Amino acid sequence: MDVVADLHVHTPVSDGRLSLDALPSAARAAGVETVAITDHDRLHPDLDAPVTVRDGITVIRGIELQVETATGRIDLLGYGVEETAALRAELDRLQRDRIERARRMTARVEEHLGVDLDVAFEPGVGRPHVARAVAESDADCDYAGAFERLIGDDGPCYLPRKVPPVDRALSLLTAACPVVSLAHPFRYADPAAALELAPELDAIERYYPYDHRVETERLDAVIARHDLLATGGSDAHDDRLGRAGLDTAAAARITSCLPDSQA
């Protein structure tokens, strides 16, 4: 499949590395015409409309929110975001929580390793920033090791984030976004439980670069049964776009639901 739309990309506004200035050249190098910026818990401050065009590349203002369900945490993607006061208030709360969590987690790691870490406690901060600081410190521990030994979900320095319940998150996103999608359903411990949200969604992330075999037939059946859109993206945290995404026809079905682009 020729990928022309990558609808799951992160920037330095959360935990990615690809800046908006560098995005057009990275997209062209991958043959991608449309990119959705889906930073964690943040709308990119330099995207001033739901859909814009930057140096010939269509850029969709999106977001990725982690939410709490009865069977565990999952991630939702919103596309073509028109910010509401309620969504802004929740995003501000999430960023305050992120900063406080990062402070406390960093203090735990410093005590555990006996080092000082250089972490910027600002909006968008998360575990990757702590892990990078560990890798750059005097500790004998690289980025992956920081997660494995310290701040992974079962690590001695881990602290959970305070995420919204799924019902509230869906209410906020559906009021602000023309398209709300379930992200990477086969990354959860219980994919079947996550897919039970299908009747409340507009889409499911059908195309994703999993590192294991997945039952795409199950996704296709759920999408057909509930008349959903198929989204897809690379979940890029670097400049390697287009490793997964949508072809021309599938991309057109998504963009037809969004406001017209502002050049």
Summary of the structure (lengths in Angstrom):
residues: 263
radius of gyration: 18.3
end to end distance: 28.3
largest distance: 54.7
contacts: 903
relative contact order: 0.21
helix: 36%
strand: 20%
